[in-house]
Amino acid sequence: MNKYEVNIYEQIARNIKKYRKQAGITQAVLAEKVGVSHEFIRRIESKKGIKTFSIDTIWKISLVLNIDPGKLFEIDIDEVVSKGNN
């Protein structure tokens, strides 16, 4: 697998979860600050959950997490390949 075969929604979801945990906040807190439901954040981060969200939502999440929005698009190809082999 290469970076062009990555499902970008799944990668963004992994990054949201990673940076949320680094920030030390819960899904509920993130949801409240972004202005969406806790269920919406839970479903984004879930491996079987929804994988569609707006650029506006990505922007708001990045503001709450205090990161550059581009961080949510970063692809760790080693992580992707290892997950694809599991």
Backbone as a printed PyTorch tensor [residue, N CA C, xyz], in Angstrom:
tensor([[[  0.8530,  -1.1820,   0.0000],
         [  0.0000,   0.0000,   0.0000],
         [  0.8960,   1.2410,   0.0000]],

        [[  0.4710,   2.2440,  -0.7440],
         [  1.2090,   3.5060,  -0.7530],
         [  0.2860,   4.6450,  -0.3210]],

        [[  0.8320,   5.8260,  -0.2090],
         [  0.0540,   6.9480,   0.3210],
         [ -1.1300,   7.3300,  -0.5570]],

        [[ -1.1180,   6.9250,  -1.8220],
         [ -2.2300,   7.2540,  -2.7140],
         [ -3.4050,   6.2950,  -2.5570]],

        [[ -3.1880,   5.2000,  -1.8430],
         [ -4.2390,   4.2140,  -1.6210],
         [ -4.8960,   4.3620,  -0.2530]],

        [[ -4.4790,   5.3490,   0.5030],
         [ -4.9850,   5.5620,   1.8550],
         [ -6.3810,   6.1640,   1.7950]],

        [[ -7.2690,   5.6600,   2.6500],
         [ -8.5840,   6.2730,   2.8040],
         [ -8.3810,   7.5090,   3.6790]],

        [[ -8.4730,   8.6760,   3.0970],
         [ -8.1400,   9.9050,   3.8140],
         [ -9.0730,  10.1500,   4.9890]],

        [[-10.3290,   9.7510,   4.8860],
         [-11.2500,   9.9190,   6.0060],
         [-10.8020,   9.0930,   7.1990]],

        [[-10.3600,   7.8600,   6.9520],
         [ -9.8740,   7.0160,   8.0400],
         [ -8.5920,   7.5870,   8.6390]],

        [[ -7.7280,   8.1330,   7.7930],
         [ -6.4850,   8.7280,   8.2940],
         [ -6.7850,   9.9510,   9.1510]],

        [[ -7.6980,  10.7930,   8.7060],
         [ -8.0800,  11.9650,   9.4960],
         [ -8.6750,  11.5150,  10.8250]],

        [[ -9.5060,  10.4840,  10.7990],
         [-10.1140,   9.9720,  12.0330],
         [ -9.0370,   9.4910,  13.0090]],

        [[ -8.0370,   8.7600,  12.5030],
         [ -6.9340,   8.3090,  13.3660],
         [ -6.1870,   9.5030,  13.9530]],

        [[ -5.9690,  10.5200,  13.1240],
         [ -5.2420,  11.7030,  13.5970],
         [ -6.0480,  12.5030,  14.6120]],

        [[ -7.3450,  12.6020,  14.4180],
         [ -8.1890,  13.2900,  15.3960],
         [ -8.0470,  12.6000,  16.7460]],

        [[ -8.1580,  11.2910,  16.7430],
         [ -8.0510,  10.5290,  17.9870],
         [ -6.6650,  10.7170,  18.6160]],

        [[ -5.6210,  10.6250,  17.8010],
         [ -4.2480,  10.7680,  18.3040],
         [ -4.0350,  12.1360,  18.9530]],

        [[ -4.3990,  13.1960,  18.2490],
         [ -4.1740,  14.5410,  18.7800],
         [ -5.1240,  14.8830,  19.9310]],

        [[ -6.3110,  14.3090,  19.9220],
         [ -7.2350,  14.5180,  21.0380],
         [ -6.6490,  13.9090,  22.3070]],

        [[ -6.1150,  12.6930,  22.1800],
         [ -5.5110,  12.0380,  23.3420],
         [ -4.2670,  12.7880,  23.7980]],

        [[ -3.4730,  13.2810,  22.8540],
         [ -2.2810,  14.0680,  23.2270],
         [ -2.6800,  15.3360,  23.9830]],

        [[ -3.8250,  15.9010,  23.6010],
         [ -4.3110,  17.1120,  24.2670],
         [ -4.9300,  16.7940,  25.6240]],

        [[ -5.1830,  15.5100,  25.8670],
         [ -5.7360,  15.0970,  27.1550],
         [ -7.1940,  15.4510,  27.3440]],

        [[ -7.9490,  15.4580,  26.2290],
         [ -9.3780,  15.7580,  26.3500],
         [-10.2100,  14.5710,  25.8770]],

        [[-11.4110,  14.4970,  26.4000],
         [-12.3180,  13.4090,  26.0440],
         [-13.0650,  13.7250,  24.7540]],

        [[-13.7000,  12.7050,  24.2200],
         [-14.5440,  12.9120,  23.0410],
         [-15.6570,  13.8970,  23.3660]],

        [[-16.2140,  13.7880,  24.5730],
         [-17.3230,  14.6680,  24.9730],
         [-16.8760,  16.1350,  25.0180]],

        [[-15.6970,  16.3760,  25.5600],
         [-15.1820,  17.7520,  25.6320],
         [-14.9100,  18.2850,  24.2260]],

        [[-14.2810,  17.4690,  23.3900],
         [-14.0180,  17.8850,  22.0080],
         [-15.3320,  18.2230,  21.3090]],

        [[-16.3010,  17.3510,  21.4490],
         [-17.6030,  17.5640,  20.8070],
         [-18.2410,  18.8690,  21.2600]],

        [[-18.2290,  19.1170,  22.5690],
         [-18.8380,  20.3340,  23.1000],
         [-18.1530,  21.5790,  22.5450]],

        [[-16.8290,  21.5650,  22.5180],
         [-16.0960,  22.7380,  22.0430],
         [-16.2290,  22.9500,  20.5390]],

        [[-16.3890,  21.8520,  19.7830],
         [-16.5520,  21.9550,  18.3260],
         [-17.9870,  22.3180,  17.9640]],

        [[-18.9340,  21.9600,  18.8490],
         [-20.3370,  22.2510,  18.5850],
         [-21.0550,  21.1240,  17.8630]],

        [[-20.5910,  19.8980,  18.1190],
         [-21.2400,  18.7130,  17.5600],
         [-21.5710,  17.7780,  18.7140]],

        [[-22.2900,  16.7160,  18.4150],
         [-22.6480,  15.7700,  19.4710],
         [-21.4750,  14.8560,  19.8140]],

        [[-21.5060,  14.3670,  21.0400],
         [-20.5070,  13.3850,  21.4640],
         [-20.5730,  12.1690,  20.5400]],

        [[-21.7720,  11.7710,  20.1780],
         [-21.9690,  10.6230,  19.2790],
         [-21.2690,  10.8570,  17.9320]],

        [[-21.3190,  12.0780,  17.4350],
         [-20.6740,  12.3910,  16.1570],
         [-19.1740,  12.1620,  16.2460]],

        [[-18.5340,  12.6550,  17.3060],
         [-17.0910,  12.4520,  17.4840],
         [-16.7940,  10.9670,  17.6810]],

        [[-17.6000,  10.2970,  18.4800],
         [-17.4000,   8.8630,  18.7060],
         [-17.4530,   8.0970,  17.3950]],

        [[-18.4160,   8.4440,  16.5530],
         [-18.5610,   7.7380,  15.2760],
         [-17.4330,   8.0760,  14.3150]],

        [[-16.9070,   9.2930,  14.3500],
         [-15.7580,   9.6350,  13.5090],
         [-14.5650,   8.7710,  13.8980]],

        [[-14.3060,   8.6740,  15.2030],
         [-13.1290,   7.9520,  15.6770],
         [-13.2880,   6.4310,  15.6100]],

        [[-14.4990,   5.9460,  15.5390],
         [-14.7440,   4.5030,  15.4930],
         [-14.2620,   3.9120,  14.1730]],

        [[-13.6910,   2.7170,  14.2420],
         [-13.2150,   2.0580,  13.0230],
         [-14.3660,   1.7300,  12.0720]],

        [[-15.5680,   1.5700,  12.6130],
         [-16.7160,   1.2340,  11.7780],
         [-17.7030,   2.3900,  11.6690]],

        [[-17.3020,   3.5420,  12.1600],
         [-18.2050,   4.6860,  12.1930],
         [-18.2200,   5.4880,  10.9150]],

        [[-18.9040,   6.6200,  10.9780],
         [-19.0170,   7.5010,   9.8210],
         [-17.6600,   8.0620,   9.4520]],

        [[-17.4570,   8.2410,   8.2180],
         [-16.1940,   8.8010,   7.7550],
         [-16.4550,   9.9340,   6.7770]],

        [[-17.4470,  10.7220,   7.0640],
         [-17.6850,  11.9270,   6.2710],
         [-17.8750,  13.0880,   7.2340]],

        [[-17.1840,  14.1520,   6.9600],
         [-17.2930,  15.3480,   7.7760],
         [-16.8410,  16.5150,   6.9290]],

        [[-17.2650,  17.6880,   7.3240],
         [-16.9860,  18.8730,   6.5130],
         [-15.6160,  19.4620,   6.8270]],

        [[-15.1480,  20.2740,   5.9140],
         [-13.9020,  21.0090,   6.1290],
         [-14.0790,  21.9480,   7.3290]],

        [[-15.2590,  22.5040,   7.4830],
         [-15.5550,  23.3710,   8.6210],
         [-15.3500,  22.6150,   9.9310]],

        [[-15.8090,  21.3760,   9.9870],
         [-15.6340,  20.5580,  11.1830],
         [-14.1640,  20.2680,  11.4370]],

        [[-13.4150,  19.9530,  10.3790],
         [-11.9730,  19.7070,  10.5100],
         [-11.2870,  20.9640,  11.0610]],

        [[-11.6610,  22.1060,  10.5300],
         [-11.0850,  23.3740,  10.9800],
         [-11.3450,  23.5940,  12.4720]],

        [[-12.6000,  23.4050,  12.8860],
         [-12.9670,  23.6140,  14.2870],
         [-12.2360,  22.6240,  15.1970]],

        [[-12.1210,  21.3740,  14.7670],
         [-11.4050,  20.3700,  15.5620],
         [ -9.9500,  20.7890,  15.7280]],

        [[ -9.3330,  21.2520,  14.6480],
         [ -7.9290,  21.6680,  14.7330],
         [ -7.7640,  22.8520,  15.6840]],

        [[ -8.7150,  23.7760,  15.6940],
         [ -8.6520,  24.9120,  16.6180],
         [ -8.7420,  24.4480,  18.0690]],

        [[ -9.6830,  23.5480,  18.3290],
         [ -9.8540,  23.0350,  19.6860],
         [ -8.6080,  22.2720,  20.1390]],

        [[ -8.0270,  21.4900,  19.2260],
         [ -6.8470,  20.7000,  19.5690],
         [ -5.5630,  21.5350,  19.5190]],

        [[ -5.7000,  22.7860,  19.0780],
         [ -4.5710,  23.7210,  18.9940],
         [ -3.4490,  23.1780,  18.1000]],

        [[ -3.8540,  22.6740,  16.9330],
         [ -2.8960,  22.1670,  15.9540],
         [ -3.1920,  22.7670,  14.5880]],

        [[ -2.2070,  22.7520,  13.7290],
         [ -2.4060,  23.1650,  12.3420],
         [ -3.3520,  22.1570,  11.6970]],

        [[ -4.3560,  22.6060,  10.9470],
         [ -5.2960,  21.6590,  10.3340],
         [ -4.6020,  20.6240,   9.4500]],

        [[ -3.4750,  20.9730,   8.8720],
         [ -2.7370,  20.0300,   8.0360],
         [ -2.2870,  18.7950,   8.7900]],

        [[ -2.1040,  18.9250,  10.1090],
         [ -1.7110,  17.7690,  10.9250],
         [ -2.7400,  16.6510,  10.8260]],

        [[ -4.0070,  17.0080,  10.6230],
         [ -5.0560,  15.9850,  10.5480],
         [ -5.0060,  15.2090,   9.2330]],

        [[ -4.2850,  15.7420,   8.2450],
         [ -4.1610,  15.0770,   6.9530],
         [ -2.8720,  14.2810,   6.8120]],

        [[ -2.0020,  14.3500,   7.8230],
         [ -0.7210,  13.6550,   7.7410],
         [ -0.9230,  12.1470,   7.6430]],

        [[ -0.1040,  11.5400,   6.7960],
         [ -0.1730,  10.0920,   6.5900],
         [  1.0990,   9.4620,   7.1280]],

        [[  0.9310,   8.5670,   8.0930],
         [  2.0480,   7.7750,   8.5970],
         [  1.9960,   6.4570,   7.8310]],

        [[  2.7390,   6.3780,   6.7360],
         [  2.6480,   5.2270,   5.8390],
         [  3.0360,   3.9340,   6.5550]],

        [[  3.9740,   3.9980,   7.5010],
         [  4.3500,   2.8050,   8.2610],
         [  3.1600,   2.2810,   9.0660]],

        [[  2.4160,   3.2100,   9.6670],
         [  1.2340,   2.8240,  10.4230],
         [  0.1760,   2.2260,   9.5160]],

        [[ -0.0360,   2.8460,   8.3670],
         [ -1.0380,   2.3730,   7.4170],
         [ -0.6900,   0.9710,   6.9160]],

        [[  0.5660,   0.7630,   6.5650],
         [  0.9870,  -0.5430,   6.0590],
         [  0.8450,  -1.5990,   7.1290]],

        [[  1.2350,  -1.2850,   8.3650],
         [  1.1280,  -2.2750,   9.4430],
         [ -0.3290,  -2.6120,   9.7390]],

        [[ -1.2280,  -1.6320,   9.6590],
         [ -2.6490,  -1.9030,   9.8740],
         [ -3.2260,  -2.7330,   8.7440]],

        [[ -2.7200,  -2.5140,   7.5330],
         [ -3.1870,  -3.2840,   6.3880],
         [ -2.7630,  -4.7320,   6.4260]],

        [[ -1.7070,  -5.0260,   7.1740],
         [ -1.2180,  -6.4020,   7.2920],
         [ -1.8400,  -7.1390,   8.4700]],

        [[ -2.6590,  -6.4560,   9.2490],
         [ -3.2890,  -7.1030,  10.4230],
         [ -4.6540,  -7.6250,  10.1000]]])
